[in-house]
């Protein structure tokens, strides 16, 4: 059996959380917004600047016949939206090349991460959850453990886990049988090493198995768990683990996640994902051509 601490110590290419994401995370969790600091983060990243310009001048935020420059765009969008754009753009570098161990093509794990963030945000809004931005962040980072699995086990991952795959076992149970831990557990440990708040680490750690009873129960974990399932139903980031994750009954009942609600969440997640991907792709093309 492998040891989580030993693996995290040995992975020399351990994914680093960009300093901009660390600072934005701190602002999100503390409830503070520093537009001047966000502007400094943005100005050092041309692709990020392009994404913000495109968003501010889109039909949703712009005005007919008027184009906003970067400073105007930052003021117009406001801190909360800007912080999410920073997270979307900066975190993409961590996920976009990962996922081969799980049978995912390049970019699929990133789409799943972003889809989870958007679904968590949507569910939080539906249920008027106070920490909507925290839901977005946890949804985005919920599968960071797959990055470590990808780096450490690589192409051997499938052969190691396939020995334990049985119809009666969940996928995380198969991982624990093969390695002594699952990707959610090691993801929580990685988040801790990044210095993220314990509540975020806990949400990552339990996003497949949300505690149902007090005092461990947390609506944040329930929402991110539901968002993860919504992503699977939407066909995002389905690798070797496929659809082997189930919606916890207490989450289904607590959130009232019936078929109609689930279909609406899937649809909204897809629409918002497409909009963000288009914005990011155009920003990268403009950066390349400039």
N, C-alpha and C positions, 0 to 999 in steps of 0.2 A: 504493500500500500504506500502511496505517495503521501508526503506531508506538505500541508499548505504553506507553512512558513518556509520550508526548504525550497519549494518550487518558486515562491515569490523572491527568495534570495538568489536563486540560480538563474532566473530568466534575465539575461543581460540586456535584452531589448524590451524590458518591461514598459508598457505604454505609459508615457508621462502625461499627466493632465496639464494642458497649456496653462500658463500663469494667468492668462486672460479669463479662462474658464474658472479658475480658482477664485479670482476676484469677483467675477460676476455671480458665482455661486454664493459667495459671502454676502453680496448685496441682496440676492434673492431671499436667502434664509434670514437675513437680519431685517428685511423690510425697508432697507434704505436704497436710494437711487442717487448716483453721482453722475450727472450728464457729462460733466467735464472730463471725468475719468473714462467714461465710455467713449467719448469722442477721441481721447488719446489712444485707446485700444483700437478703435476703428481706423484711424488715420495711418496706422502702421501696417495695415493689411489692405492691399488694393482690391482683392477679390471681395473682402468683407465690405469695403466702402461701396463697391459696385452693387452688391446685394441690397444694401440699405438704400442707395439711391433709387434702385428699381422699385423697391417696396414703397418708398415714400411717394414716388411718381406713378404708382399703379392706380387703377380705377378705384380701388378700395380707399386709398388715403389721399390721392392727388386731387387737383382741381383742374377742370377743363381749361386748356390754354395756358397753364402755368407749370413751369418746371422748377423743382427745388434743388438747390445745391446741397452739398453734404451737410454743412452746418444747419441749414434750414430743415433738412431731412431729419436730422437728429432731434431737433426741437419738435418737429411735427409728429414724429412717431412716438416719442416719449420713452421713458426709461424701461418700462416693462417689455415693450415690443422689441426695443433695441437689445436688451439682455437676451431675449430668446433668439434673436437673429445671430448674436455672437455665439451662443451655445450651439446653434445649428451648424454654423460655418466652422467653428473651431474644433468641435468634437468629431466632425466628419473625417478628419485626418486619422483619427484613432481607429475608426471602424471600417473605412472604405476598402482596405486591402485585406481584411481579416475574414475568417469564416470558412476557409477551405477544410478544416478538420471536421466541420459539421456538414460538409457537402454543399456549401453555399458559393455561388459565383461572386466575383468581385463586385462590391457595392451592395450586395443583398443584405448583409448584416447591418450596414449603415441605414438602409431603407427601413429595416425592421426597428432599429433604434429610434429613428425619427418618427416612424409610424406610431410607436408606443408612446412617445412624448405627446404627439398630437391627440391620440386617443385618450390618454390620461387627462389632458387638458380639457377635452370635450366632456368626458364623464364628470370631472370636477365641476365644470360649469353647469351641467345638467342638475347636479345635486347641490349646487351652491356651496361647495366646499371652500373653506376660507383660504387654504394654501394652494391655489390653482397653479401658481408658478413652481412651487415645490413638486407638485404632481408632474408637471412637464419635465422638470430636471430628472426626477427619479425614473420616469418612463424612458427618458433618453439614455440613461446610464444603467438600466436594469440588467443588461446582458454583458457588462464589461468583463465578467468572468470568462466568457467565451474567448476573449482576446488572449487570456493567459493559457487556457486549454489549447488554443490554436498554436501559440508559440511553443509551449512545452511539449505537447504530444504530437503535433503535426499530423502527418499521414498515418501514424500508428493509432491515432485516436479511435477510428472506426473498428479496427480489428480488436482492440482492447475492450471496447464497450459491447461489441456484438455478442460476445460470449455470455453476456448477462441479460440480453434482451429477451424478455418473456411477455406474452400478452397481458398477464396479470400485473406487471410492473409498470410504474410510471417511468418516464425517462430519467428524472432526477434520481430515482431509486436505482436505476441501472448504472448511472454515473457513480453513485456512492458505493455500489457493489464492486465496480471496476477500480476505482481510485481511492475510496475512503472519504470522498467529499463530492459535491456537485458544483456545477459552474456558478450557481447562485451563491453558494457559500464562499467560494474563493473570490467571487466578485465583491462580496461584502467586505472581505479582508483587504482587498486591493483598495477599495474606497476608503477604508480606514487608514491605510498607508498614505493615501493622498491627502489625508487630513480633513476629509469631509465630515460633517456632523453625524453623530451616531444614528439619528433617525433616518438619514439617507442610507447609511450602511445597512441598517436593519431592513429597510424596504427592499434594497437590492437582494439581501440575503434570503428574504422570505417571499419574494414576488411570485414564486410557484406554489408555495404552501403557506398562505396567509393564516396566522393564528386566529381562531374563531372566538376564543374566550378571553375575558379580562383577566389580568391586566395587560396581557401581551397584545390583545386585539388593537388594531390601529386602522382607521378608515383610509389613511394614506396608502397603506399596504394593500388594502382591498381594491382601491382604485387602480393602482399600478398592476396588480394581478389581473383585474378585468381588462385593462388596456392591453396587456400581453396576449390575452385570449382573443381580443378583438383583432389584433394584428394577424394572428394565425387564421382566423375566419376570413380575413381580408386577403389571405394568400401571401403575406409578407414574411420573408426570411424563413421559409419552410425548408429545412435541411433534412438531415438524417433523423432528427427528432420528430419531424413531421407534425402531425396533429395529436401527439401523445400526451398533451397537457389538457387537463380538464378544469372547467370553471368550478371553483369551490362553491358548494351549495349555499353557505352562509353569505357569500359575496353576491351570488345570483339573487338571493332573496332580499338581502339588505339594500342592494342597488336597484332592485326591480328590473333586472336585465332580461326582459323577455325578448322574443324574436323581433318584434317591431323596433324596440329600442336598440337591439344589437345591429339590425340592418341599417338603421339611421346612423349609428356610430361608425360602422364600416364605411358607409358612403361619404360621410363628412371627413373621415380620416383620409380616404383616397383623394378627395378633392383638394384638401389642404396640402397633402403630400405632393401632389402634382404641381401645385402652385409654387411651393418652396423649391422643388427640384428644378423647375423651369427658371426660377430666379437665380439659383446658385449656378446652374449651367451657363446661363447668359453672362453672369458676372465673370466666370472663369474664362469664357470665350473672349470677352472684352479685355480682360487682363492679358491674355495671350497675344491678342492682336495689337495691343497698345505699344 
